[in-house]
Amino acid sequence: MFGFRGGESADVVRRKRAHMVEAQARWPFLTHFDASTLKNDRKLVTMVKERCSWSQKDAESDVRQWMEGKVF
């Protein structure tokens, strides 16, 4: 999701980095290491659910709302 795979264009790297910064602003518990290990939105939902003590539905809704219009 936010991790860099190598061989990606500078635009892709910039976009992923910007998304990571936005995610860390929205969820302050999200460390750089956490973000760089997230492979997909389901992992982000799980992390938000566990660290915020939210229901699955609330975490999914929050992540879905944040991801709206973003390209990874």
JOSUL-V320110 format. One record per residue. N is the residue number from 1. RES is the residue in one letter. PHI is phi in radians with two decimals (NA if undefined). OMEGA is omega in degrees with one decimal (none if undefined). Layout:
N&RES&PHI&OMEGA + N&RES&PHI&OMEGA
//
This chain:
1&M&NA&178.3 + 2&F&-1.76&-175.7 + 3&G&-1.19&-178.8 + 4&F&-1.76&-173.3 + 5&R&-1.81&-176.1 + 6&G&1.49&179.9 + 7&G&1.38&179.6 + 8&E&-1.42&179.8 + 9&S&-1.18&178.8 + 10&A&-1.06&178.5 + 11&D&-1.13&178.8 + 12&V&-1.13&179.6 + 13&V&-1.08&178.1 + 14&R&-1.07&-178.9 + 15&R&-1.11&179.1 + 16&K&-1.10&179.4 + 17&R&-1.12&178.3 + 18&A&-1.10&177.2 + 19&H&-1.09&-179.8 + 20&M&-1.11&179.1 + 21&V&-1.09&177.6 + 22&E&-1.08&180.0 + 23&A&-1.12&179.3 + 24&Q&-1.19&175.8 + 25&A&-1.24&-179.6 + 26&R&-1.29&-178.9 + 27&W&-2.16&-173.7 + 28&P&-1.01&178.8 + 29&F&-1.26&-174.6 + 30&L&-1.35&-179.9 + 31&T&-1.40&176.6 + 32&H&-1.04&178.3 + 33&F&-1.08&178.1 + 34&D&-0.94&-176.0 + 35&A&-1.09&-177.1 + 36&S&-1.24&179.2 + 37&T&-1.68&179.7 + 38&L&-1.27&-177.2 + 39&K&-1.70&-177.9 + 40&N&-2.77&-176.9 + 41&D&-1.16&178.6 + 42&R&-1.11&177.6 + 43&K&-1.16&177.6 + 44&L&-1.15&177.7 + 45&V&-1.02&-179.7 + 46&T&-1.06&-179.7 + 47&M&-1.13&178.8 + 48&V&-1.09&-179.9 + 49&K&-1.03&-176.2 + 50&E&-1.23&-174.1 + 51&R&-1.42&177.7 + 52&C&-1.76&-176.0 + 53&S&0.98&179.2 + 54&W&-1.77&173.5 + 55&S&-1.29&177.7 + 56&Q&-1.02&-178.0 + 57&K&-1.08&-179.6 + 58&D&-1.15&179.3 + 59&A&-1.14&178.4 + 60&E&-1.07&-179.6 + 61&S&-1.10&-179.0 + 62&D&-1.12&-179.6 + 63&V&-1.15&179.7 + 64&R&-1.04&179.6 + 65&Q&-1.08&-179.6 + 66&W&-1.14&-175.8 + 67&M&-1.35&-175.7 + 68&E&-0.95&177.9 + 69&G&1.42&-180.0 + 70&K&-1.60&177.6 + 71&V&-2.01&-180.0 + 72&F&-1.93&none
//
